Every structure is written in C-alpha cells, then in structure tokens.
Amino acid sequence: MEKLADSLQRLGEEDLLQVVEMVHNNKTADTYTKNDVEQGEFHVDLYTLPDSLVRMLWEFCVEKLGS
C-alpha cells in the first residue's frame, strides 16, 4: 500500500484527475474520501478501498510511471 501511495504522489495533475474519477466511480460505502474544494485537495484512505480498485489504481500507476 505504501508503494501505491508513493506512486500516486508522483502522478501529474491530469493523471490525478483520472484517479479521483476512478475512486468516485468505484468506491464502496466503506471507502473514506474527503474532497476539500477550497484547498484543491482530495483525500482517500487507501486501506478502505475495495481490492479491485486498489488493483486498478496500481495498474494505472504502473502504466503512467513504469514499475
């Protein structure tokens, strides 16, 4: 999970917008998110994401950043 968090931080702005969209479209009732529009920040607790979304985000990061 730490590798995913590090990879997400290295993504560019356009890629991060896609990540936010993926999270919104695939989150469950148990997923913790906070969208702070005033600060331009989006927070998500990676440990509350469903396994399928974690895999999707990891594959996205690998595609955009390499291994």
All heavy atoms as TSV, in Angstrom:
chain	resi	resn	atom	element	x	y	z
A	1	MET	N	N	0.822	-1.185	0.000
A	1	MET	CA	C	0.000	0.000	0.000
A	1	MET	C	C	0.872	1.257	0.000
A	1	MET	O	O	0.495	2.254	-0.597
A	1	MET	CB	C	-0.908	-0.032	1.225
A	1	MET	CG	C	-2.155	0.762	1.087
A	1	MET	SD	S	-3.295	0.311	-0.236
A	1	MET	CE	C	-4.118	-1.090	0.424
A	2	GLU	N	N	2.034	1.163	0.653
A	2	GLU	CA	C	2.943	2.315	0.669
A	2	GLU	C	C	3.469	2.627	-0.732
A	2	GLU	O	O	3.616	3.795	-1.096
A	2	GLU	CB	C	4.104	2.071	1.627
A	2	GLU	CG	C	3.695	2.153	3.082
A	2	GLU	CD	C	4.864	1.953	4.011
A	2	GLU	OE1	O	5.990	2.352	3.667
A	2	GLU	OE2	O	4.642	1.388	5.095
A	3	LYS	N	N	3.743	1.591	-1.515
A	3	LYS	CA	C	4.216	1.805	-2.888
A	3	LYS	C	C	3.140	2.494	-3.722
A	3	LYS	O	O	3.441	3.357	-4.545
A	3	LYS	CB	C	4.622	0.482	-3.537
A	3	LYS	CG	C	5.913	-0.079	-3.007
A	3	LYS	CD	C	6.268	-1.346	-3.750
A	3	LYS	CE	C	7.558	-1.945	-3.230
A	3	LYS	NZ	N	7.949	-3.142	-3.987
A	4	LEU	N	N	1.887	2.120	-3.511
A	4	LEU	CA	C	0.790	2.763	-4.224
A	4	LEU	C	C	0.701	4.231	-3.820
A	4	LEU	O	O	0.576	5.109	-4.678
A	4	LEU	CB	C	-0.532	2.048	-3.945
A	4	LEU	CG	C	-1.774	2.678	-4.574
A	4	LEU	CD1	C	-1.637	2.795	-6.088
A	4	LEU	CD2	C	-3.014	1.899	-4.192
A	5	ALA	N	N	0.789	4.510	-2.543
A	5	ALA	CA	C	0.722	5.898	-2.064
A	5	ALA	C	C	1.857	6.723	-2.661
A	5	ALA	O	O	1.635	7.853	-3.123
A	5	ALA	CB	C	0.776	5.933	-0.536
A	6	ASP	N	N	3.057	6.177	-2.680
A	6	ASP	CA	C	4.202	6.887	-3.269
A	6	ASP	C	C	3.981	7.132	-4.755
A	6	ASP	O	O	4.261	8.221	-5.264
A	6	ASP	CB	C	5.494	6.092	-3.068
A	6	ASP	CG	C	5.953	6.070	-1.619
A	6	ASP	OD1	O	5.533	6.958	-0.843
A	6	ASP	OD2	O	6.728	5.164	-1.263
A	7	SER	N	N	3.465	6.144	-5.448
A	7	SER	CA	C	3.226	6.283	-6.881
A	7	SER	C	C	2.162	7.330	-7.170
A	7	SER	O	O	2.299	8.132	-8.092
A	7	SER	CB	C	2.791	4.942	-7.483
A	7	SER	OG	O	3.840	4.003	-7.384
A	8	LEU	N	N	1.111	7.347	-6.379
A	8	LEU	CA	C	0.053	8.327	-6.582
A	8	LEU	C	C	0.576	9.751	-6.421
A	8	LEU	O	O	0.182	10.656	-7.156
A	8	LEU	CB	C	-1.109	8.074	-5.613
A	8	LEU	CG	C	-1.940	6.824	-5.882
A	8	LEU	CD1	C	-2.886	6.550	-4.719
A	8	LEU	CD2	C	-2.713	6.950	-7.188
A	9	GLN	N	N	1.498	9.942	-5.494
A	9	GLN	CA	C	2.063	11.266	-5.262
A	9	GLN	C	C	2.942	11.730	-6.419
A	9	GLN	O	O	3.139	12.933	-6.601
A	9	GLN	CB	C	2.869	11.288	-3.965
A	9	GLN	CG	C	2.004	11.150	-2.739
A	9	GLN	CD	C	2.811	11.152	-1.463
A	9	GLN	OE1	O	3.924	11.639	-1.419
A	9	GLN	NE2	N	2.247	10.609	-0.410
A	10	ARG	N	N	3.433	10.806	-7.212
A	10	ARG	CA	C	4.324	11.152	-8.326
A	10	ARG	C	C	3.565	11.426	-9.624
A	10	ARG	O	O	4.169	11.862	-10.602
A	10	ARG	CB	C	5.331	10.027	-8.541
A	10	ARG	CG	C	6.295	9.895	-7.362
A	10	ARG	CD	C	7.317	8.778	-7.491
A	10	ARG	NE	N	7.595	8.300	-8.823
A	10	ARG	CZ	C	7.700	7.023	-9.160
A	10	ARG	NH1	N	7.536	6.087	-8.259
A	10	ARG	NH2	N	7.991	6.667	-10.389
A	11	LEU	N	N	2.269	11.175	-9.645
A	11	LEU	CA	C	1.483	11.393	-10.855
A	11	LEU	C	C	1.295	12.880	-11.140
A	11	LEU	O	O	1.270	13.702	-10.222
A	11	LEU	CB	C	0.104	10.736	-10.717
A	11	LEU	CG	C	0.070	9.219	-10.682
A	11	LEU	CD1	C	-1.340	8.738	-10.362
A	11	LEU	CD2	C	0.561	8.628	-11.994
A	12	GLY	N	N	1.114	13.199	-12.404
A	12	GLY	CA	C	0.847	14.570	-12.805
A	12	GLY	C	C	-0.608	14.943	-12.542
A	12	GLY	O	O	-1.457	14.097	-12.232
A	13	GLU	N	N	-0.915	16.208	-12.719
A	13	GLU	CA	C	-2.249	16.723	-12.396
A	13	GLU	C	C	-3.353	16.048	-13.215
A	13	GLU	O	O	-4.391	15.678	-12.670
A	13	GLU	CB	C	-2.283	18.237	-12.621
A	13	GLU	CG	C	-3.564	18.875	-12.149
A	13	GLU	CD	C	-3.528	20.383	-12.207
A	13	GLU	OE1	O	-2.436	20.967	-12.224
A	13	GLU	OE2	O	-4.617	20.974	-12.252
A	14	GLU	N	N	-3.133	15.882	-14.508
A	14	GLU	CA	C	-4.154	15.236	-15.357
A	14	GLU	C	C	-4.399	13.793	-14.926
A	14	GLU	O	O	-5.542	13.334	-14.897
A	14	GLU	CB	C	-3.740	15.286	-16.831
A	14	GLU	CG	C	-3.765	16.670	-17.429
A	14	GLU	CD	C	-5.159	17.287	-17.434
A	14	GLU	OE1	O	-6.130	16.575	-17.778
A	14	GLU	OE2	O	-5.285	18.474	-17.081
A	15	ASP	N	N	-3.316	13.095	-14.589
A	15	ASP	CA	C	-3.448	11.706	-14.135
A	15	ASP	C	C	-4.185	11.648	-12.799
A	15	ASP	O	O	-4.989	10.743	-12.560
A	15	ASP	CB	C	-2.085	11.043	-14.017
A	15	ASP	CG	C	-1.404	10.861	-15.363
A	15	ASP	OD1	O	-2.125	10.777	-16.385
A	15	ASP	OD2	O	-0.164	10.812	-15.397
A	16	LEU	N	N	-3.921	12.611	-11.927
A	16	LEU	CA	C	-4.587	12.623	-10.628
A	16	LEU	C	C	-6.086	12.856	-10.775
A	16	LEU	O	O	-6.883	12.298	-10.017
A	16	LEU	CB	C	-3.972	13.685	-9.714
A	16	LEU	CG	C	-2.585	13.336	-9.182
A	16	LEU	CD1	C	-1.998	14.522	-8.436
A	16	LEU	CD2	C	-2.631	12.110	-8.284
A	17	LEU	N	N	-6.468	13.652	-11.758
A	17	LEU	CA	C	-7.899	13.847	-12.010
A	17	LEU	C	C	-8.553	12.528	-12.399
A	17	LEU	O	O	-9.681	12.237	-11.980
A	17	LEU	CB	C	-8.111	14.906	-13.090
A	17	LEU	CG	C	-7.747	16.335	-12.700
A	17	LEU	CD1	C	-7.861	17.258	-13.897
A	17	LEU	CD2	C	-8.596	16.826	-11.545
A	18	GLN	N	N	-7.842	11.721	-13.175
A	18	GLN	CA	C	-8.351	10.389	-13.536
A	18	GLN	C	C	-8.453	9.497	-12.306
A	18	GLN	O	O	-9.402	8.725	-12.170
A	18	GLN	CB	C	-7.459	9.734	-14.585
A	18	GLN	CG	C	-7.616	10.320	-15.963
A	18	GLN	CD	C	-6.770	9.563	-16.966
A	18	GLN	OE1	O	-5.669	9.981	-17.285
A	18	GLN	NE2	N	-7.289	8.446	-17.434
A	19	VAL	N	N	-7.481	9.601	-11.408
A	19	VAL	CA	C	-7.502	8.807	-10.175
A	19	VAL	C	C	-8.726	9.171	-9.340
A	19	VAL	O	O	-9.444	8.291	-8.845
A	19	VAL	CB	C	-6.198	9.007	-9.361
A	19	VAL	CG1	C	-6.347	8.455	-7.953
A	19	VAL	CG2	C	-5.023	8.358	-10.080
A	20	VAL	N	N	-8.986	10.458	-9.189
A	20	VAL	CA	C	-10.153	10.903	-8.413
A	20	VAL	C	C	-11.428	10.349	-9.034
A	20	VAL	O	O	-12.312	9.847	-8.328
A	20	VAL	CB	C	-10.199	12.449	-8.328
A	20	VAL	CG1	C	-11.525	12.922	-7.741
A	20	VAL	CG2	C	-9.028	12.975	-7.501
A	21	GLU	N	N	-11.517	10.389	-10.346
A	21	GLU	CA	C	-12.689	9.861	-11.037
A	21	GLU	C	C	-12.822	8.356	-10.813
A	21	GLU	O	O	-13.919	7.849	-10.550
A	21	GLU	CB	C	-12.587	10.158	-12.536
A	21	GLU	CG	C	-13.816	9.781	-13.308
A	21	GLU	CD	C	-13.725	10.183	-14.767
A	21	GLU	OE1	O	-13.138	11.236	-15.077
A	21	GLU	OE2	O	-14.236	9.416	-15.601
A	22	MET	N	N	-11.709	7.628	-10.888
A	22	MET	CA	C	-11.740	6.175	-10.649
A	22	MET	C	C	-12.226	5.873	-9.238
A	22	MET	O	O	-13.032	4.957	-9.039
A	22	MET	CB	C	-10.358	5.565	-10.857
A	22	MET	CG	C	-9.981	5.352	-12.286
A	22	MET	SD	S	-8.476	4.373	-12.451
A	22	MET	CE	C	-7.259	5.673	-12.477
A	23	VAL	N	N	-11.729	6.633	-8.269
A	23	VAL	CA	C	-12.134	6.411	-6.877
A	23	VAL	C	C	-13.628	6.675	-6.720
A	23	VAL	O	O	-14.357	5.867	-6.141
A	23	VAL	CB	C	-11.305	7.282	-5.907
A	23	VAL	CG1	C	-11.880	7.226	-4.493
A	23	VAL	CG2	C	-9.842	6.833	-5.899
A	24	HIS	N	N	-14.097	7.804	-7.250
A	24	HIS	CA	C	-15.527	8.128	-7.134
A	24	HIS	C	C	-16.404	7.072	-7.800
A	24	HIS	O	O	-17.456	6.715	-7.272
A	24	HIS	CB	C	-15.820	9.495	-7.745
A	24	HIS	CG	C	-15.554	10.628	-6.810
A	24	HIS	ND1	N	-16.206	10.793	-5.607
A	24	HIS	CD2	C	-14.698	11.671	-6.903
A	24	HIS	CE1	C	-15.768	11.871	-4.997
A	24	HIS	NE2	N	-14.839	12.425	-5.768
A	25	ASN	N	N	-15.974	6.569	-8.939
A	25	ASN	CA	C	-16.784	5.612	-9.694
A	25	ASN	C	C	-16.758	4.203	-9.116
A	25	ASN	O	O	-17.640	3.400	-9.420
A	25	ASN	CB	C	-16.337	5.555	-11.154
A	25	ASN	CG	C	-16.652	6.834	-11.896
A	25	ASN	OD1	O	-17.480	7.626	-11.488
A	25	ASN	ND2	N	-15.956	7.049	-13.005
A	26	ASN	N	N	-15.754	3.882	-8.303
A	26	ASN	CA	C	-15.583	2.502	-7.842
A	26	ASN	C	C	-15.542	2.343	-6.331
A	26	ASN	O	O	-15.303	1.242	-5.839
A	26	ASN	CB	C	-14.290	1.929	-8.447
A	26	ASN	CG	C	-14.368	1.851	-9.950
A	26	ASN	OD1	O	-15.010	0.965	-10.491
A	26	ASN	ND2	N	-13.741	2.793	-10.633
A	27	LYS	N	N	-15.765	3.407	-5.594
A	27	LYS	CA	C	-15.706	3.303	-4.130
A	27	LYS	C	C	-16.928	2.571	-3.595
A	27	LYS	O	O	-17.942	2.414	-4.292
A	27	LYS	CB	C	-15.585	4.685	-3.503
A	27	LYS	CG	C	-16.799	5.572	-3.670
A	27	LYS	CD	C	-16.556	6.930	-3.068
A	27	LYS	CE	C	-17.790	7.822	-3.248
A	27	LYS	NZ	N	-17.590	9.121	-2.643
A	28	THR	N	N	-16.801	2.118	-2.365
A	28	THR	CA	C	-17.907	1.450	-1.680
A	28	THR	C	C	-18.381	2.346	-0.542
A	28	THR	O	O	-17.792	3.407	-0.278
A	28	THR	CB	C	-17.467	0.093	-1.104
A	28	THR	OG1	O	-16.489	0.326	-0.087
A	28	THR	CG2	C	-16.893	-0.817	-2.170
A	29	ALA	N	N	-19.401	1.915	0.153
A	29	ALA	CA	C	-19.910	2.679	1.299
A	29	ALA	C	C	-18.856	2.782	2.399
A	29	ALA	O	O	-18.887	3.720	3.209
A	29	ALA	CB	C	-21.176	2.030	1.833
A	30	ASP	N	N	-17.911	1.841	2.430
A	30	ASP	CA	C	-16.866	1.834	3.459
A	30	ASP	C	C	-15.660	2.695	3.104
A	30	ASP	O	O	-14.771	2.883	3.929
A	30	ASP	CB	C	-16.381	0.404	3.710
A	30	ASP	CG	C	-17.481	-0.471	4.276
A	30	ASP	OD1	O	-18.342	0.047	5.016
A	30	ASP	OD2	O	-17.479	-1.674	3.976
A	31	THR	N	N	-15.604	3.212	1.889
A	31	THR	CA	C	-14.450	3.983	1.435
A	31	THR	C	C	-14.490	5.383	2.038
A	31	THR	O	O	-15.502	6.082	1.927
A	31	THR	CB	C	-14.432	4.092	-0.105
A	31	THR	OG1	O	-14.416	2.784	-0.657
A	31	THR	CG2	C	-13.216	4.850	-0.588
A	32	TYR	N	N	-13.376	5.783	2.667
A	32	TYR	CA	C	-13.285	7.130	3.233
A	32	TYR	C	C	-12.663	8.067	2.207
A	32	TYR	O	O	-11.545	7.837	1.741
A	32	TYR	CB	C	-12.445	7.167	4.509
A	32	TYR	CG	C	-12.198	8.585	4.968
A	32	TYR	CD1	C	-13.165	9.262	5.700
A	32	TYR	CD2	C	-11.032	9.255	4.621
A	32	TYR	CE1	C	-12.969	10.580	6.098
A	32	TYR	CE2	C	-10.829	10.568	5.012
A	32	TYR	CZ	C	-11.794	11.227	5.741
A	32	TYR	OH	O	-11.591	12.537	6.118
A	33	THR	N	N	-13.399	9.114	1.842
A	33	THR	CA	C	-12.869	10.158	0.977
A	33	THR	C	C	-13.257	11.510	1.550
A	33	THR	O	O	-14.265	11.639	2.254
A	33	THR	CB	C	-13.404	10.080	-0.466
A	33	THR	OG1	O	-14.825	10.227	-0.443
A	33	THR	CG2	C	-13.031	8.772	-1.137
A	34	LYS	N	N	-12.442	12.501	1.240
A	34	LYS	CA	C	-12.736	13.883	1.619
A	34	LYS	C	C	-12.284	14.759	0.471
A	34	LYS	O	O	-11.123	14.703	0.052
A	34	LYS	CB	C	-11.997	14.260	2.898
A	34	LYS	CG	C	-12.230	15.704	3.318
A	34	LYS	CD	C	-11.431	16.053	4.557
A	34	LYS	CE	C	-11.576	17.528	4.874
A	34	LYS	NZ	N	-10.655	17.948	5.924
A	35	ASN	N	N	-13.203	15.550	-0.064
A	35	ASN	CA	C	-12.891	16.436	-1.172
A	35	ASN	C	C	-12.908	17.867	-0.643
A	35	ASN	O	O	-13.967	18.413	-0.355
A	35	ASN	CB	C	-13.908	16.254	-2.301
A	35	ASN	CG	C	-13.434	16.869	-3.591
A	35	ASN	OD1	O	-12.333	17.387	-3.681
A	35	ASN	ND2	N	-14.277	16.826	-4.598
A	36	ASP	N	N	-11.735	18.470	-0.499
A	36	ASP	CA	C	-11.607	19.841	0.002
A	36	ASP	C	C	-11.434	20.765	-1.198
A	36	ASP	O	O	-10.321	21.037	-1.636
A	36	ASP	CB	C	-10.419	19.941	0.950
A	36	ASP	CG	C	-10.356	21.269	1.672
A	36	ASP	OD1	O	-10.985	22.240	1.208
A	36	ASP	OD2	O	-9.655	21.347	2.706
A	37	VAL	N	N	-12.559	21.236	-1.723
A	37	VAL	CA	C	-12.547	22.042	-2.939
A	37	VAL	C	C	-11.791	23.347	-2.725
A	37	VAL	O	O	-11.021	23.782	-3.588
A	37	VAL	CB	C	-13.995	22.319	-3.416
A	37	VAL	CG1	C	-14.004	23.214	-4.637
A	37	VAL	CG2	C	-14.707	21.014	-3.697
A	38	GLU	N	N	-11.970	23.970	-1.575
A	38	GLU	CA	C	-11.311	25.254	-1.300
A	38	GLU	C	C	-9.790	25.127	-1.336
A	38	GLU	O	O	-9.102	26.024	-1.804
A	38	GLU	CB	C	-11.765	25.807	0.051
A	38	GLU	CG	C	-13.196	26.295	0.047
A	38	GLU	CD	C	-13.609	26.866	1.390
A	38	GLU	OE1	O	-12.738	27.129	2.234
A	38	GLU	OE2	O	-14.829	27.038	1.587
A	39	GLN	N	N	-9.265	24.025	-0.839
A	39	GLN	CA	C	-7.812	23.808	-0.812
A	39	GLN	C	C	-7.316	23.084	-2.062
A	39	GLN	O	O	-6.115	22.928	-2.250
A	39	GLN	CB	C	-7.417	23.001	0.428
A	39	GLN	CG	C	-7.680	23.702	1.736
A	39	GLN	CD	C	-6.805	24.931	1.899
A	39	GLN	OE1	O	-5.634	24.936	1.550
A	39	GLN	NE2	N	-7.389	25.995	2.423
A	40	GLY	N	N	-8.258	22.616	-2.870
A	40	GLY	CA	C	-7.881	21.869	-4.068
A	40	GLY	C	C	-7.277	20.516	-3.737
A	40	GLY	O	O	-6.394	20.035	-4.437
A	41	GLU	N	N	-7.771	19.902	-2.666
A	41	GLU	CA	C	-7.218	18.632	-2.210
A	41	GLU	C	C	-8.291	17.548	-2.187
A	41	GLU	O	O	-9.454	17.808	-1.902
A	41	GLU	CB	C	-6.637	18.763	-0.802
A	41	GLU	CG	C	-5.457	19.694	-0.731
A	41	GLU	CD	C	-4.907	19.820	0.677
A	41	GLU	OE1	O	-5.565	19.347	1.630
A	41	GLU	OE2	O	-3.828	20.401	0.822
A	42	PHE	N	N	-7.860	16.337	-2.489
A	42	PHE	CA	C	-8.716	15.162	-2.405
A	42	PHE	C	C	-8.001	14.139	-1.543
A	42	PHE	O	O	-6.852	13.800	-1.801
A	42	PHE	CB	C	-8.969	14.594	-3.811
A	42	PHE	CG	C	-9.818	13.362	-3.809
A	42	PHE	CD1	C	-11.188	13.454	-3.658
A	42	PHE	CD2	C	-9.254	12.106	-3.960
A	42	PHE	CE1	C	-11.988	12.317	-3.661
A	42	PHE	CE2	C	-10.035	10.965	-3.970
A	42	PHE	CZ	C	-11.404	11.081	-3.818
A	43	HIS	N	N	-8.663	13.676	-0.506
A	43	HIS	CA	C	-8.074	12.707	0.417
A	43	HIS	C	C	-8.820	11.382	0.296
A	43	HIS	O	O	-10.046	11.375	0.183
A	43	HIS	CB	C	-8.201	13.194	1.865
A	43	HIS	CG	C	-7.593	14.531	2.108
A	43	HIS	ND1	N	-6.313	14.684	2.556
A	43	HIS	CD2	C	-8.088	15.772	1.945
A	43	HIS	CE1	C	-6.040	15.972	2.675
A	43	HIS	NE2	N	-7.108	16.657	2.302
A	44	VAL	N	N	-8.069	10.306	0.332
A	44	VAL	CA	C	-8.678	8.979	0.344
A	44	VAL	C	C	-7.836	8.067	1.235
A	44	VAL	O	O	-6.614	8.122	1.216
A	44	VAL	CB	C	-8.811	8.393	-1.086
A	44	VAL	CG1	C	-7.460	8.231	-1.752
A	44	VAL	CG2	C	-9.564	7.086	-1.074
A	45	ASP	N	N	-8.508	7.286	2.048
A	45	ASP	CA	C	-7.830	6.284	2.872
A	45	ASP	C	C	-7.697	5.027	2.025
A	45	ASP	O	O	-8.687	4.336	1.765
A	45	ASP	CB	C	-8.644	6.021	4.134
A	45	ASP	CG	C	-7.986	5.016	5.067
A	45	ASP	OD1	O	-7.064	4.291	4.627
A	45	ASP	OD2	O	-8.394	4.952	6.230
A	46	LEU	N	N	-6.487	4.751	1.577
A	46	LEU	CA	C	-6.258	3.610	0.684
A	46	LEU	C	C	-6.677	2.291	1.307
A	46	LEU	O	O	-7.083	1.370	0.597
A	46	LEU	CB	C	-4.784	3.547	0.268
A	46	LEU	CG	C	-4.250	4.739	-0.529
A	46	LEU	CD1	C	-2.764	4.556	-0.805
A	46	LEU	CD2	C	-5.028	4.938	-1.815
A	47	TYR	N	N	-6.607	2.205	2.616
A	47	TYR	CA	C	-6.949	0.949	3.293
A	47	TYR	C	C	-8.456	0.689	3.287
A	47	TYR	O	O	-8.887	-0.409	3.628
A	47	TYR	CB	C	-6.406	0.937	4.720
A	47	TYR	CG	C	-4.903	0.836	4.747
A	47	TYR	CD1	C	-4.112	1.958	4.959
A	47	TYR	CD2	C	-4.269	-0.384	4.543
A	47	TYR	CE1	C	-2.722	1.867	4.959
A	47	TYR	CE2	C	-2.890	-0.490	4.548
A	47	TYR	CZ	C	-2.125	0.643	4.760
A	47	TYR	OH	O	-0.751	0.550	4.760
A	48	THR	N	N	-9.259	1.688	2.900
A	48	THR	CA	C	-10.709	1.486	2.855
A	48	THR	C	C	-11.205	1.210	1.436
A	48	THR	O	O	-12.405	1.032	1.228
A	48	THR	CB	C	-11.464	2.711	3.414
A	48	THR	OG1	O	-11.225	3.852	2.575
A	48	THR	CG2	C	-11.043	3.007	4.838
A	49	LEU	N	N	-10.300	1.154	0.472
A	49	LEU	CA	C	-10.688	0.891	-0.919
A	49	LEU	C	C	-10.928	-0.597	-1.137
A	49	LEU	O	O	-10.237	-1.438	-0.553
A	49	LEU	CB	C	-9.583	1.348	-1.878
A	49	LEU	CG	C	-9.233	2.830	-1.893
A	49	LEU	CD1	C	-8.079	3.074	-2.857
A	49	LEU	CD2	C	-10.437	3.662	-2.279
A	50	PRO	N	N	-11.875	-0.931	-2.006
A	50	PRO	CA	C	-12.056	-2.349	-2.347
A	50	PRO	C	C	-10.830	-2.862	-3.113
A	50	PRO	O	O	-10.145	-2.089	-3.798
A	50	PRO	CB	C	-13.305	-2.346	-3.230
A	50	PRO	CG	C	-13.458	-0.954	-3.725
A	50	PRO	CD	C	-12.809	-0.061	-2.708
A	51	ASP	N	N	-10.553	-4.155	-2.999
A	51	ASP	CA	C	-9.371	-4.747	-3.638
A	51	ASP	C	C	-9.319	-4.475	-5.135
A	51	ASP	O	O	-8.253	-4.210	-5.682
A	51	ASP	CB	C	-9.335	-6.256	-3.392
A	51	ASP	CG	C	-9.031	-6.601	-1.946
A	51	ASP	OD1	O	-8.517	-5.736	-1.211
A	51	ASP	OD2	O	-9.319	-7.750	-1.553
A	52	SER	N	N	-10.475	-4.530	-5.784
A	52	SER	CA	C	-10.497	-4.308	-7.228
A	52	SER	C	C	-10.036	-2.894	-7.585
A	52	SER	O	O	-9.346	-2.693	-8.583
A	52	SER	CB	C	-11.899	-4.554	-7.785
A	52	SER	OG	O	-12.835	-3.679	-7.171
A	53	LEU	N	N	-10.375	-1.921	-6.761
A	53	LEU	CA	C	-9.957	-0.540	-7.015
A	53	LEU	C	C	-8.471	-0.354	-6.726
A	53	LEU	O	O	-7.778	0.361	-7.458
A	53	LEU	CB	C	-10.802	0.432	-6.184
A	53	LEU	CG	C	-10.515	1.921	-6.366
A	53	LEU	CD1	C	-10.538	2.336	-7.834
A	53	LEU	CD2	C	-11.512	2.743	-5.554
A	54	VAL	N	N	-7.976	-1.016	-5.707
A	54	VAL	CA	C	-6.540	-0.952	-5.415
A	54	VAL	C	C	-5.757	-1.488	-6.608
A	54	VAL	O	O	-4.785	-0.871	-7.053
A	54	VAL	CB	C	-6.190	-1.740	-4.126
A	54	VAL	CG1	C	-4.685	-1.859	-3.946
A	54	VAL	CG2	C	-6.816	-1.072	-2.914
A	55	ARG	N	N	-6.194	-2.626	-7.157
A	55	ARG	CA	C	-5.535	-3.193	-8.340
A	55	ARG	C	C	-5.613	-2.237	-9.530
A	55	ARG	O	O	-4.641	-2.031	-10.252
A	55	ARG	CB	C	-6.157	-4.536	-8.722
A	55	ARG	CG	C	-5.571	-5.713	-7.975
A	55	ARG	CD	C	-6.017	-7.040	-8.555
A	55	ARG	NE	N	-7.461	-7.228	-8.574
A	55	ARG	CZ	C	-8.186	-7.603	-7.522
A	55	ARG	NH1	N	-7.594	-7.842	-6.366
A	55	ARG	NH2	N	-9.486	-7.755	-7.621
A	56	MET	N	N	-6.783	-1.634	-9.724
A	56	MET	CA	C	-6.977	-0.703	-10.832
A	56	MET	C	C	-6.039	0.503	-10.694
A	56	MET	O	O	-5.407	0.919	-11.670
A	56	MET	CB	C	-8.437	-0.221	-10.838
A	56	MET	CG	C	-8.799	0.670	-12.001
A	56	MET	SD	S	-10.496	1.340	-11.884
A	56	MET	CE	C	-11.458	-0.142	-11.658
A	57	LEU	N	N	-5.934	1.046	-9.501
A	57	LEU	CA	C	-5.056	2.193	-9.267
A	57	LEU	C	C	-3.587	1.808	-9.451
A	57	LEU	O	O	-2.801	2.583	-10.012
A	57	LEU	CB	C	-5.291	2.774	-7.873
A	57	LEU	CG	C	-6.641	3.447	-7.657
A	57	LEU	CD1	C	-6.818	3.807	-6.192
A	57	LEU	CD2	C	-6.789	4.679	-8.540
A	58	TRP	N	N	-3.209	0.624	-8.969
A	58	TRP	CA	C	-1.830	0.169	-9.114
A	58	TRP	C	C	-1.475	0.009	-10.593
A	58	TRP	O	O	-0.430	0.474	-11.045
A	58	TRP	CB	C	-1.599	-1.139	-8.358
A	58	TRP	CG	C	-0.205	-1.641	-8.532
A	58	TRP	CD1	C	0.202	-2.714	-9.253
A	58	TRP	CD2	C	0.979	-1.044	-8.000
A	58	TRP	NE1	N	1.561	-2.825	-9.207
A	58	TRP	CE2	C	2.071	-1.822	-8.440
A	58	TRP	CE3	C	1.225	0.061	-7.191
A	58	TRP	CZ2	C	3.383	-1.517	-8.095
A	58	TRP	CZ3	C	2.537	0.361	-6.848
A	58	TRP	CH2	C	3.591	-0.425	-7.303
A	59	GLU	N	N	-2.352	-0.623	-11.353
A	59	GLU	CA	C	-2.104	-0.810	-12.781
A	59	GLU	C	C	-2.026	0.529	-13.511
A	59	GLU	O	O	-1.211	0.710	-14.417
A	59	GLU	CB	C	-3.194	-1.705	-13.388
A	59	GLU	CG	C	-3.078	-3.135	-12.926
A	59	GLU	CD	C	-4.277	-3.994	-13.275
A	59	GLU	OE1	O	-5.221	-3.487	-13.935
A	59	GLU	OE2	O	-4.277	-5.172	-12.890
A	60	PHE	N	N	-2.847	1.482	-13.102
A	60	PHE	CA	C	-2.810	2.824	-13.691
A	60	PHE	C	C	-1.460	3.488	-13.416
A	60	PHE	O	O	-0.837	4.061	-14.308
A	60	PHE	CB	C	-3.953	3.666	-13.128
A	60	PHE	CG	C	-4.015	5.068	-13.679
A	60	PHE	CD1	C	-4.562	5.309	-14.928
A	60	PHE	CD2	C	-3.549	6.140	-12.941
A	60	PHE	CE1	C	-4.619	6.598	-15.441
A	60	PHE	CE2	C	-3.608	7.421	-13.432
A	60	PHE	CZ	C	-4.143	7.655	-14.700
A	61	CYS	N	N	-0.994	3.396	-12.178
A	61	CYS	CA	C	0.298	3.991	-11.811
A	61	CYS	C	C	1.443	3.339	-12.581
A	61	CYS	O	O	2.344	4.025	-13.062
A	61	CYS	CB	C	0.540	3.876	-10.304
A	61	CYS	SG	S	-0.495	4.975	-9.324
A	62	VAL	N	N	1.421	2.027	-12.697
A	62	VAL	CA	C	2.472	1.319	-13.427
A	62	VAL	C	C	2.464	1.768	-14.893
A	62	VAL	O	O	3.519	2.014	-15.488
A	62	VAL	CB	C	2.297	-0.208	-13.306
A	62	VAL	CG1	C	3.184	-0.947	-14.304
A	62	VAL	CG2	C	2.581	-0.661	-11.879
A	63	GLU	N	N	1.276	1.897	-15.470
A	63	GLU	CA	C	1.165	2.335	-16.857
A	63	GLU	C	C	1.730	3.744	-17.035
A	63	GLU	O	O	2.442	4.017	-18.016
A	63	GLU	CB	C	-0.305	2.325	-17.287
A	63	GLU	CG	C	-0.561	2.861	-18.670
A	63	GLU	CD	C	-2.043	2.981	-18.965
A	63	GLU	OE1	O	-2.823	2.108	-18.550
A	63	GLU	OE2	O	-2.417	3.978	-19.622
A	64	LYS	N	N	1.451	4.635	-16.096
A	64	LYS	CA	C	1.873	6.028	-16.234
A	64	LYS	C	C	3.329	6.273	-15.815
A	64	LYS	O	O	3.994	7.137	-16.359
A	64	LYS	CB	C	0.962	6.941	-15.396
A	64	LYS	CG	C	-0.477	6.956	-15.856
A	64	LYS	CD	C	-0.592	7.546	-17.251
A	64	LYS	CE	C	-2.006	7.568	-17.744
A	64	LYS	NZ	N	-2.142	8.208	-19.046
A	65	LEU	N	N	3.802	5.504	-14.832
A	65	LEU	CA	C	5.127	5.767	-14.251
A	65	LEU	C	C	6.160	4.682	-14.540
A	65	LEU	O	O	7.333	4.866	-14.245
A	65	LEU	CB	C	5.010	5.929	-12.729
A	65	LEU	CG	C	4.083	7.025	-12.233
A	65	LEU	CD1	C	3.886	6.900	-10.725
A	65	LEU	CD2	C	4.623	8.398	-12.599
A	66	GLY	N	N	5.720	3.557	-15.022
A	66	GLY	CA	C	6.626	2.417	-15.133
A	66	GLY	C	C	6.574	1.625	-13.837
A	66	GLY	O	O	5.690	1.817	-13.012
A	67	SER	N	N	7.512	0.737	-13.618
A	67	SER	CA	C	7.480	-0.131	-12.430
A	67	SER	C	C	7.663	0.562	-11.168
A	67	SER	O	O	7.701	1.352	-10.561
A	67	SER	CB	C	8.539	-1.196	-12.523
A	67	SER	OG	O	9.812	-0.629	-12.650
